[in-house]
């Protein structure tokens, strides 16, 4: 005789064994998230083409992209609160529609009004920022816990494929289409991002009736939930340190070293391509890997980013620089996917979007700070000491985060 409830357990096991790529609801979510990622990546590249065509100045490009970043950072916490308060699907829909409607305005202002372009870019950035935590929370609603790591790997895999294939695709399209038409294309992508994702369950906070606290109180509740998970705080500190130092060294010092030390921009192009290819490989690996100590493994992988500034610090052959960036790319995805999966598993569901918004605020918010400080620091102290400091930070801060209680498994309750 079968044990009571065995049929239910068998059904759950069979559903978990079924690939998430055969789930129509997830495929719709994946397509919408991929469209938003492609639109996010394409906008600065397309506007950069306008500089090459002398339609706008480099200063105007910097202003537009800077305002977009401000819009993103301002909207992330708002999107997190609204996604937990109302519906994750509704936040994705309205933020995507806002970015879709602003894209033609951005195209209309091209070469005519920098102010109009800046306003439109701020709206696009706000749409991008509001949808990020909502997409994270919606993944937890659409995909069952046993398949979330595979789902998150598929999400990040799409981002990496876009990064590798996107420049070539855009260059081909630019040969036949002008910049305003390409910007309209990003609007179409945002429209797809708004309409494709499936409906999830109502946000947990939206199910109850009664008085709601204000926005600040609700966001603070999300911060308190994050503080309940020491592994989350330690991992976020490690991620912030790597982005602020290693990522910034890549953005600022790699082009200079490629030109001055190796005498060619080919090293820059090869290193960036190797990083994207490594990240693609990492996403493929982590879709199936289940390390016993998943938190420690993820933090060790994150520390691998330190090989990137280390390769720039020492006068090594160019091939070693490219190899170091490939290793960094593999490591960043071996961290990202377990990190997203653990957040979706461990955080209280009604607070998930707010905690995710805190993650995006810190990681995205500190990137411009590092980019702004690395160049002056290199001018003041030299590139060598700055790269040494970046290397030490990339290696030591994740190691320190691994010592935080609950970091070994990214869980307060031990192995999942």
DRENDO-1510 file (C-alpha; in Angstrom, 1 decimal, always signed):
<recs>
REC; n; res; u; v; w
REC; 1; UNK; +0.0; +0.0; +0.0 .
REC; 2; UNK; +1.3; +3.5; -0.8 .
REC; 3; UNK; +2.0; +5.8; +2.0 .
REC; 4; UNK; -0.6; +8.5; +2.7 .
REC; 5; UNK; +0.1; +11.5; +0.5 .
REC; 6; UNK; +2.6; +9.6; -1.7 .
REC; 7; UNK; +0.7; +10.5; -4.9 .
REC; 8; UNK; +0.9; +14.2; -4.0 .
REC; 9; UNK; +4.7; +13.9; -3.4 .
REC; 10; UNK; +5.1; +12.0; -6.6 .
REC; 11; UNK; +3.3; +14.7; -8.5 .
REC; 12; UNK; +5.5; +17.4; -6.9 .
REC; 13; UNK; +8.7; +15.4; -7.7 .
REC; 14; UNK; +7.6; +14.9; -11.3 .
REC; 15; UNK; +6.8; +18.6; -11.7 .
REC; 16; UNK; +10.2; +19.5; -10.3 .
REC; 17; UNK; +12.0; +17.1; -12.6 .
REC; 18; UNK; +10.2; +18.7; -15.6 .
REC; 19; UNK; +12.4; +21.3; -17.2 .
REC; 20; UNK; +11.4; +24.9; -16.6 .
REC; 21; UNK; +12.0; +25.5; -20.3 .
REC; 22; UNK; +8.9; +23.5; -21.1 .
REC; 23; UNK; +6.7; +25.7; -18.9 .
REC; 24; UNK; +4.7; +28.1; -21.0 .
REC; 25; UNK; +4.2; +30.6; -18.1 .
REC; 26; UNK; +7.9; +30.8; -17.5 .
REC; 27; UNK; +8.7; +31.1; -21.2 .
REC; 28; UNK; +6.5; +34.1; -21.3 .
REC; 29; UNK; +8.2; +35.6; -18.3 .
REC; 30; UNK; +11.6; +34.8; -19.7 .
REC; 31; UNK; +10.7; +36.5; -23.0 .
REC; 32; UNK; +9.5; +39.6; -21.3 .
REC; 33; UNK; +12.5; +39.8; -19.1 .
REC; 34; UNK; +14.8; +39.3; -22.1 .
REC; 35; UNK; +13.1; +42.0; -24.0 .
REC; 36; UNK; +13.5; +44.5; -21.1 .
REC; 37; UNK; +17.2; +43.5; -20.8 .
REC; 38; UNK; +17.8; +44.0; -24.5 .
REC; 39; UNK; +16.1; +47.4; -24.5 .
REC; 40; UNK; +18.1; +48.4; -21.5 .
REC; 41; UNK; +21.4; +47.5; -23.1 .
REC; 42; UNK; +20.5; +48.8; -26.5 .
REC; 43; UNK; +19.5; +52.4; -25.5 .
REC; 44; UNK; +23.0; +53.7; -24.6 .
REC; 45; UNK; +24.6; +51.9; -27.6 .
REC; 46; UNK; +22.0; +53.4; -30.0 .
REC; 47; UNK; +22.4; +56.9; -28.6 .
REC; 48; UNK; +26.1; +56.5; -28.9 .
REC; 49; UNK; +25.7; +56.0; -32.6 .
REC; 50; UNK; +24.0; +59.5; -32.7 .
REC; 51; UNK; +27.3; +60.9; -31.4 .
REC; 52; UNK; +29.2; +59.2; -34.2 .
REC; 53; UNK; +26.8; +60.7; -36.6 .
REC; 54; UNK; +27.3; +64.2; -35.1 .
REC; 55; UNK; +23.6; +64.3; -34.2 .
REC; 56; UNK; +24.3; +65.1; -30.5 .
REC; 57; UNK; +27.4; +65.9; -28.6 .
REC; 58; UNK; +29.3; +63.6; -26.2 .
REC; 59; UNK; +28.3; +66.0; -23.4 .
REC; 60; UNK; +24.6; +65.5; -24.3 .
REC; 61; UNK; +25.1; +61.7; -24.4 .
REC; 62; UNK; +26.6; +61.8; -20.9 .
REC; 63; UNK; +23.7; +64.0; -19.6 .
REC; 64; UNK; +21.1; +61.7; -21.1 .
REC; 65; UNK; +22.6; +58.5; -19.7 .
REC; 66; UNK; +23.3; +60.1; -16.3 .
REC; 67; UNK; +19.6; +61.2; -16.0 .
REC; 68; UNK; +18.5; +57.7; -17.0 .
REC; 69; UNK; +20.6; +56.3; -14.1 .
REC; 70; UNK; +19.0; +58.7; -11.7 .
REC; 71; UNK; +15.6; +57.7; -12.9 .
REC; 72; UNK; +16.5; +54.0; -12.4 .
REC; 73; UNK; +17.8; +54.5; -8.9 .
REC; 74; UNK; +14.8; +56.6; -7.9 .
REC; 75; UNK; +12.3; +54.1; -9.2 .
REC; 76; UNK; +13.9; +50.9; -7.8 .
REC; 77; UNK; +12.6; +51.3; -4.2 .
REC; 78; UNK; +9.2; +52.6; -5.4 .
REC; 79; UNK; +8.8; +49.6; -7.7 .
REC; 80; UNK; +9.8; +47.3; -4.9 .
REC; 81; UNK; +7.1; +48.7; -2.5 .
REC; 82; UNK; +4.4; +48.7; -5.2 .
REC; 83; UNK; +5.2; +45.2; -6.3 .
REC; 84; UNK; +4.7; +43.9; -2.8 .
REC; 85; UNK; +1.7; +46.2; -2.1 .
REC; 86; UNK; -0.2; +45.6; -5.3 .
REC; 87; UNK; +0.6; +43.1; -8.0 .
REC; 88; UNK; +4.1; +42.2; -9.4 .
REC; 89; UNK; +2.5; +41.7; -12.9 .
REC; 90; UNK; +0.9; +45.1; -12.8 .
REC; 91; UNK; +4.2; +46.8; -11.9 .
REC; 92; UNK; +5.9; +45.0; -14.8 .
REC; 93; UNK; +3.1; +46.1; -17.1 .
REC; 94; UNK; +3.0; +49.8; -16.2 .
REC; 95; UNK; +6.7; +50.3; -15.9 .
REC; 96; UNK; +7.2; +48.6; -19.3 .
REC; 97; UNK; +4.5; +50.7; -20.9 .
REC; 98; UNK; +6.0; +53.9; -19.4 .
REC; 99; UNK; +9.4; +53.1; -21.0 .
REC; 100; UNK; +7.7; +52.1; -24.2 .
REC; 101; UNK; +5.9; +55.4; -24.5 .
REC; 102; UNK; +9.0; +57.4; -23.5 .
REC; 103; UNK; +11.1; +55.9; -26.3 .
REC; 104; UNK; +9.4; +57.7; -29.2 .
REC; 105; UNK; +9.7; +60.9; -27.2 .
REC; 106; UNK; +13.4; +60.2; -26.9 .
REC; 107; UNK; +13.7; +59.7; -30.6 .
REC; 108; UNK; +11.7; +62.9; -31.3 .
REC; 109; UNK; +14.1; +64.9; -29.2 .
REC; 110; UNK; +17.2; +63.5; -30.9 .
REC; 111; UNK; +19.1; +66.4; -32.4 .
REC; 112; UNK; +16.4; +68.9; -31.5 .
REC; 113; UNK; +16.1; +69.2; -27.7 .
REC; 114; UNK; +18.5; +67.7; -25.2 .
REC; 115; UNK; +16.1; +68.7; -22.4 .
REC; 116; UNK; +13.3; +66.6; -24.0 .
REC; 117; UNK; +15.7; +63.7; -24.4 .
REC; 118; UNK; +16.7; +63.9; -20.8 .
REC; 119; UNK; +13.1; +63.9; -19.6 .
REC; 120; UNK; +12.3; +60.9; -21.8 .
REC; 121; UNK; +15.5; +59.1; -20.6 .
REC; 122; UNK; +14.5; +59.6; -17.0 .
REC; 123; UNK; +11.2; +58.0; -17.7 .
REC; 124; UNK; +12.8; +55.1; -19.5 .
REC; 125; UNK; +15.3; +54.7; -16.6 .
REC; 126; UNK; +12.4; +54.7; -14.1 .
REC; 127; UNK; +10.6; +52.0; -16.0 .
REC; 128; UNK; +13.7; +49.9; -16.0 .
REC; 129; UNK; +14.2; +50.4; -12.3 .
REC; 130; UNK; +10.6; +49.7; -11.3 .
REC; 131; UNK; +10.4; +46.5; -13.2 .
REC; 132; UNK; +13.6; +44.9; -12.0 .
REC; 133; UNK; +12.5; +43.9; -8.4 .
REC; 134; UNK; +9.0; +43.0; -9.8 .
REC; 135; UNK; +10.6; +40.6; -12.3 .
REC; 136; UNK; +12.5; +38.9; -9.4 .
REC; 137; UNK; +9.4; +38.5; -7.3 .
REC; 138; UNK; +7.3; +37.4; -10.3 .
REC; 139; UNK; +9.8; +34.6; -11.0 .
REC; 140; UNK; +9.2; +33.2; -7.5 .
REC; 141; UNK; +5.4; +33.3; -8.2 .
REC; 142; UNK; +5.6; +31.6; -11.6 .
REC; 143; UNK; +8.3; +29.0; -10.9 .
REC; 144; UNK; +8.2; +26.4; -8.1 .
REC; 145; UNK; +11.1; +26.3; -5.6 .
REC; 146; UNK; +12.7; +23.2; -7.1 .
REC; 147; UNK; +13.2; +24.8; -10.5 .
REC; 148; UNK; +14.1; +28.4; -9.6 .
REC; 149; UNK; +17.9; +27.9; -9.9 .
REC; 150; UNK; +17.3; +26.6; -13.5 .
REC; 151; UNK; +14.9; +29.5; -14.2 .
REC; 152; UNK; +17.4; +32.1; -12.9 .
REC; 153; UNK; +20.1; +30.6; -14.9 .
REC; 154; UNK; +17.9; +30.8; -18.0 .
REC; 155; UNK; +17.2; +34.5; -17.2 .
REC; 156; UNK; +20.9; +35.4; -16.9 .
REC; 157; UNK; +21.8; +33.2; -19.9 .
REC; 158; UNK; +19.6; +35.4; -22.1 .
REC; 159; UNK; +21.4; +38.5; -20.8 .
REC; 160; UNK; +24.8; +37.1; -21.7 .
REC; 161; UNK; +23.7; +36.0; -25.2 .
REC; 162; UNK; +22.3; +39.5; -25.7 .
REC; 163; UNK; +25.6; +41.0; -24.6 .
REC; 164; UNK; +27.6; +38.9; -27.0 .
REC; 165; UNK; +25.3; +39.1; -30.0 .
REC; 166; UNK; +23.8; +42.6; -29.4 .
REC; 167; UNK; +26.6; +44.8; -30.7 .
REC; 168; UNK; +26.9; +42.9; -34.0 .
REC; 169; UNK; +23.1; +42.9; -34.5 .
REC; 170; UNK; +22.8; +46.6; -33.8 .
REC; 171; UNK; +25.7; +47.3; -36.1 .
REC; 172; UNK; +23.9; +45.4; -38.9 .
REC; 173; UNK; +20.6; +47.2; -38.3 .
REC; 174; UNK; +22.4; +50.6; -38.2 .
REC; 175; UNK; +23.5; +50.0; -41.7 .
REC; 176; UNK; +19.8; +50.0; -42.9 .
REC; 177; UNK; +18.0; +52.0; -40.2 .
REC; 178; UNK; +18.7; +55.4; -38.7 .
REC; 179; UNK; +19.0; +56.1; -35.0 .
REC; 180; UNK; +15.4; +57.4; -34.4 .
REC; 181; UNK; +14.1; +54.2; -35.9 .
REC; 182; UNK; +16.4; +52.1; -33.7 .
REC; 183; UNK; +15.1; +54.0; -30.6 .
REC; 184; UNK; +11.6; +53.2; -31.7 .
REC; 185; UNK; +12.7; +49.5; -31.8 .
REC; 186; UNK; +13.7; +49.8; -28.1 .
REC; 187; UNK; +10.2; +51.1; -27.4 .
REC; 188; UNK; +8.8; +48.0; -29.1 .
REC; 189; UNK; +11.0; +45.8; -26.9 .
REC; 190; UNK; +9.6; +47.6; -23.8 .
REC; 191; UNK; +6.1; +47.0; -25.1 .
REC; 192; UNK; +6.9; +43.3; -25.3 .
REC; 193; UNK; +8.3; +43.4; -21.8 .
REC; 194; UNK; +5.1; +44.9; -20.6 .
REC; 195; UNK; +2.7; +42.5; -22.3 .
REC; 196; UNK; +4.4; +39.1; -22.5 .
REC; 197; UNK; +4.8; +38.1; -18.8 .
REC; 198; UNK; +2.0; +35.9; -17.4 .
REC; 199; UNK; -0.2; +36.9; -14.5 .
REC; 200; UNK; +1.2; +35.7; -11.2 .
REC; 201; UNK; -0.6; +35.3; -7.9 .
REC; 202; UNK; -1.7; +38.5; -6.1 .
REC; 203; UNK; +1.2; +40.1; -4.1 .
REC; 204; UNK; +1.0; +38.7; -0.6 .
REC; 205; UNK; +0.6; +42.2; +0.9 .
REC; 206; UNK; -2.3; +42.9; -1.5 .
REC; 207; UNK; -4.3; +40.0; -0.2 .
REC; 208; UNK; -5.2; +41.5; +3.1 .
REC; 209; UNK; -7.5; +44.4; +3.6 .
REC; 210; UNK; -7.2; +47.3; +6.1 .
REC; 211; UNK; -4.9; +50.2; +6.8 .
REC; 212; UNK; -1.5; +50.2; +5.0 .
REC; 213; UNK; +1.5; +52.1; +6.4 .
REC; 214; UNK; +3.2; +54.8; +4.3 .
REC; 215; UNK; +5.8; +54.2; +1.6 .
REC; 216; UNK; +8.8; +54.8; +3.9 .
REC; 217; UNK; +7.4; +52.5; +6.5 .
REC; 218; UNK; +6.9; +49.7; +4.0 .
REC; 219; UNK; +10.3; +50.1; +2.5 .
REC; 220; UNK; +11.8; +50.1; +6.0 .
REC; 221; UNK; +10.0; +46.8; +6.6 .
REC; 222; UNK; +11.8; +45.4; +3.7 .
REC; 223; UNK; +15.1; +46.6; +5.1 .
REC; 224; UNK; +14.3; +44.9; +8.4 .
REC; 225; UNK; +13.6; +41.7; +6.6 .
REC; 226; UNK; +17.0; +41.9; +4.9 .
REC; 227; UNK; +18.6; +42.4; +8.3 .
REC; 228; UNK; +17.1; +39.1; +9.4 .
REC; 229; UNK; +19.3; +37.3; +7.0 .
REC; 230; UNK; +23.0; +37.8; +7.8 .
REC; 231; UNK; +24.0; +35.9; +4.7 .
REC; 232; UNK; +22.2; +38.5; +2.6 .
REC; 233; UNK; +23.9; +41.4; +4.2 .
REC; 234; UNK; +27.3; +39.8; +3.9 .
REC; 235; UNK; +26.8; +38.8; +0.3 .
REC; 236; UNK; +25.5; +42.2; -0.6 .
REC; 237; UNK; +28.5; +43.9; +1.0 .
REC; 238; UNK; +30.8; +41.5; -1.0 .
REC; 239; UNK; +28.9; +42.2; -4.3 .
REC; 240; UNK; +29.1; +46.0; -3.7 .
REC; 241; UNK; +32.8; +45.8; -3.0 .
REC; 242; UNK; +33.5; +43.8; -6.2 .
REC; 243; UNK; +31.3; +46.1; -8.4 .
REC; 244; UNK; +32.8; +49.3; -6.9 .
REC; 245; UNK; +36.4; +48.2; -7.3 .
REC; 246; UNK; +36.8; +45.4; -9.9 .
REC; 247; UNK; +34.0; +46.4; -12.2 .
REC; 248; UNK; +35.2; +50.0; -12.1 .
REC; 249; UNK; +38.8; +49.0; -12.8 .
REC; 250; UNK; +37.5; +47.2; -15.9 .
REC; 251; UNK; +35.5; +50.2; -17.1 .
REC; 252; UNK; +38.1; +52.9; -16.5 .
REC; 253; UNK; +41.6; +51.3; -16.5 .
REC; 254; UNK; +41.3; +48.4; -18.9 .
REC; 255; UNK; +41.0; +50.7; -22.0 .
REC; 256; UNK; +44.0; +52.7; -20.9 .
REC; 257; UNK; +46.2; +49.7; -20.2 .
REC; 258; UNK; +45.1; +48.0; -23.5 .
REC; 259; UNK; +46.3; +51.1; -25.4 .
REC; 260; UNK; +49.5; +52.0; -23.4 .
REC; 261; UNK; +50.9; +48.6; -22.3 .
REC; 262; UNK; +49.9; +46.5; -25.3 .
REC; 263; UNK; +49.6; +49.1; -28.0 .
REC; 264; UNK; +46.3; +48.0; -29.3 .
REC; 265; UNK; +42.6; +48.2; -28.5 .
REC; 266; UNK; +42.3; +44.5; -29.4 .
REC; 267; UNK; +43.1; +43.5; -25.8 .
REC; 268; UNK; +40.2; +45.6; -24.6 .
REC; 269; UNK; +37.8; +44.0; -27.1 .
REC; 270; UNK; +39.1; +40.5; -26.4 .
REC; 271; UNK; +38.9; +40.9; -22.6 .
REC; 272; UNK; +35.3; +42.2; -22.7 .
REC; 273; UNK; +34.3; +39.4; -25.1 .
REC; 274; UNK; +36.0; +36.8; -22.9 .
REC; 275; UNK; +34.1; +38.1; -19.8 .
REC; 276; UNK; +30.8; +37.8; -21.6 .
REC; 277; UNK; +31.6; +34.3; -22.9 .
REC; 278; UNK; +32.8; +33.2; -19.4 .
REC; 279; UNK; +29.5; +34.5; -17.9 .
REC; 280; UNK; +27.6; +32.6; -20.6 .
REC; 281; UNK; +29.5; +29.4; -19.6 .
REC; 282; UNK; +28.9; +30.1; -15.9 .
REC; 283; UNK; +25.2; +30.4; -16.5 .
REC; 284; UNK; +25.1; +27.1; -18.3 .
REC; 285; UNK; +27.1; +25.4; -15.5 .
REC; 286; UNK; +25.0; +26.7; -12.6 .
REC; 287; UNK; +21.8; +25.6; -14.2 .
REC; 288; UNK; +22.6; +22.1; -13.0 .
REC; 289; UNK; +25.3; +22.5; -10.3 .
REC; 290; UNK; +24.1; +22.1; -6.7 .
REC; 291; UNK; +27.1; +22.6; -4.5 .
REC; 292; UNK; +26.8; +21.2; -1.0 .
REC; 293; UNK; +27.9; +24.5; +0.6 .
REC; 294; UNK; +26.2; +26.7; -2.0 .
REC; 295; UNK; +26.9; +30.0; -0.2 .
REC; 296; UNK; +30.6; +29.4; +0.2 .
REC; 297; UNK; +30.8; +28.3; -3.4 .
REC; 298; UNK; +29.0; +31.3; -4.6 .
REC; 299; UNK; +31.2; +33.7; -2.6 .
REC; 300; UNK; +34.4; +31.9; -3.8 .
REC; 301; UNK; +33.2; +32.4; -7.4 .
REC; 302; UNK; +32.5; +36.1; -6.8 .
REC; 303; UNK; +36.0; +36.5; -5.5 .
REC; 304; UNK; +37.3; +35.3; -8.9 .
REC; 305; UNK; +36.6; +38.7; -10.2 .
REC; 306; UNK; +39.8; +39.7; -8.4 .
REC; 307; UNK; +41.8; +38.0; -11.2 .
REC; 308; UNK; +40.7; +40.8; -13.6 .
REC; 309; UNK; +42.4; +43.7; -11.8 .
REC; 310; UNK; +45.2; +41.4; -10.8 .
REC; 311; UNK; +45.9; +40.7; -14.5 .
REC; 312; UNK; +46.0; +44.5; -15.2 .
REC; 313; UNK; +48.3; +45.2; -12.2 .
REC; 314; UNK; +51.2; +42.9; -13.4 .
REC; 315; UNK; +52.8; +43.2; -16.9 .
REC; 316; UNK; +51.6; +39.8; -18.0 .
REC; 317; UNK; +51.0; +38.5; -21.6 .
REC; 318; UNK; +47.8; +39.7; -23.2 .
REC; 319; UNK; +46.5; +36.2; -23.3 .
REC; 320; UNK; +46.6; +36.0; -19.5 .
REC; 321; UNK; +44.5; +39.2; -19.3 .
REC; 322; UNK; +41.9; +37.6; -21.6 .
REC; 323; UNK; +41.9; +34.4; -19.6 .
REC; 324; UNK; +41.5; +36.3; -16.3 .
REC; 325; UNK; +38.4; +38.1; -17.6 .
REC; 326; UNK; +37.0; +34.8; -18.8 .
REC; 327; UNK; +37.4; +33.4; -15.2 .
REC; 328; UNK; +35.8; +36.5; -13.8 .
REC; 329; UNK; +32.9; +36.1; -16.1 .
REC; 330; UNK; +32.3; +32.4; -15.1 .
REC; 331; UNK; +32.6; +33.4; -11.4 .
REC; 332; UNK; +30.1; +36.3; -11.5 .
REC; 333; UNK; +27.3; +33.9; -12.8 .
REC; 334; UNK; +28.2; +31.2; -10.4 .
REC; 335; UNK; +27.5; +33.8; -7.8 .
REC; 336; UNK; +24.5; +35.6; -9.3 .
REC; 337; UNK; +22.2; +32.6; -9.9 .
REC; 338; UNK; +22.5; +31.0; -6.4 .
REC; 339; UNK; +22.2; +34.5; -5.0 .
REC; 340; UNK; +18.9; +35.3; -6.7 .
REC; 341; UNK; +17.6; +31.8; -6.0 .
REC; 342; UNK; +18.4; +32.0; -2.3 .
REC; 343; UNK; +16.7; +35.4; -2.0 .
REC; 344; UNK; +13.6; +34.0; -3.6 .
REC; 345; UNK; +13.7; +31.0; -1.3 .
REC; 346; UNK; +14.6; +32.6; +2.1 .
REC; 347; UNK; +12.9; +36.0; +2.1 .
REC; 348; UNK; +9.3; +36.3; +3.3 .
REC; 349; UNK; +7.2; +36.3; +0.1 .
REC; 350; UNK; +5.3; +39.4; +0.9 .
REC; 351; UNK; +8.6; +41.3; +1.2 .
REC; 352; UNK; +10.5; +39.8; -1.7 .
REC; 353; UNK; +10.2; +42.7; -4.1 .
REC; 354; UNK; +11.4; +45.2; -1.4 .
REC; 355; UNK; +14.4; +43.1; -0.5 .
REC; 356; UNK; +15.2; +42.7; -4.2 .
REC; 357; UNK; +15.0; +46.4; -4.7 .
REC; 358; UNK; +17.5; +46.9; -1.9 .
REC; 359; UNK; +19.8; +44.5; -3.7 .
REC; 360; UNK; +19.5; +46.5; -7.0 .
REC; 361; UNK; +19.9; +49.9; -5.3 .
REC; 362; UNK; +23.2; +48.9; -3.7 .
REC; 363; UNK; +24.7; +47.1; -6.6 .
REC; 364; UNK; +23.6; +49.5; -9.3 .
REC; 365; UNK; +23.9; +52.6; -7.1 .
REC; 366; UNK; +27.6; +52.1; -6.2 .
REC; 367; UNK; +28.7; +51.3; -9.8 .
REC; 368; UNK; +28.8; +55.0; -10.8 .
REC; 369; UNK; +30.6; +55.9; -7.6 .
REC; 370; UNK; +33.4; +53.5; -8.4 .
REC; 371; UNK; +33.6; +54.7; -12.0 .
REC; 372; UNK; +33.8; +58.3; -10.8 .
REC; 373; UNK; +36.5; +57.7; -8.2 .
REC; 374; UNK; +38.9; +55.2; -10.0 .
REC; 375; UNK; +40.3; +57.7; -12.6 .
REC; 376; UNK; +41.1; +60.5; -10.0 .
REC; 377; UNK; +42.6; +57.9; -7.7 .
REC; 378; UNK; +44.8; +56.5; -10.6 .
REC; 379; UNK; +45.9; +60.1; -11.4 .
REC; 380; UNK; +46.8; +60.7; -7.7 .
REC; 381; UNK; +48.4; +57.4; -6.7 .
REC; 382; UNK; +49.1; +55.7; -10.0 .
REC; 383; UNK; +47.3; +52.8; -11.7 .
REC; 384; UNK; +49.4; +50.1; -9.9 .
REC; 385; UNK; +48.4; +50.9; -6.3 .
REC; 386; UNK; +44.7; +51.4; -7.3 .
REC; 387; UNK; +44.6; +48.0; -9.1 .
REC; 388; UNK; +46.3; +46.4; -6.1 .
REC; 389; UNK; +43.7; +47.8; -3.8 .
REC; 390; UNK; +40.9; +46.6; -6.2 .
REC; 391; UNK; +42.4; +43.1; -6.3 .
REC; 392; UNK; +42.7; +42.9; -2.5 .
REC; 393; UNK; +39.1; +44.1; -2.1 .
REC; 394; UNK; +37.8; +41.6; -4.6 .
REC; 395; UNK; +39.5; +38.7; -2.9 .
REC; 396; UNK; +39.1; +39.6; +0.8 .
REC; 397; UNK; +35.6; +41.0; +1.1 .
REC; 398; UNK; +33.9; +37.9; -0.3 .
REC; 399; UNK; +36.2; +35.8; +2.0 .
REC; 400; UNK; +35.0; +37.9; +5.0 .
REC; 401; UNK; +31.4; +37.5; +3.9 .
REC; 402; UNK; +31.9; +33.8; +4.0 .
REC; 403; UNK; +32.5; +34.1; +7.7 .
REC; 404; UNK; +29.1; +35.6; +8.4 .
REC; 405; UNK; +26.7; +33.3; +10.2 .
REC; 406; UNK; +24.3; +31.5; +7.7 .
REC; 407; UNK; +26.6; +32.3; +4.7 .
REC; 408; UNK; +27.7; +28.7; +4.1 .
REC; 409; UNK; +24.3; +27.7; +2.7 .
REC; 410; UNK; +22.8; +31.2; +2.0 .
REC; 411; UNK; +20.1; +30.1; +4.4 .
REC; 412; UNK; +19.1; +30.6; +8.1 .
REC; 413; UNK; +18.0; +27.0; +8.3 .
REC; 414; UNK; +20.9; +25.1; +6.9 .
REC; 415; UNK; +21.1; +23.1; +3.6 .
REC; 416; UNK; +17.9; +23.4; +1.4 .
</recs>
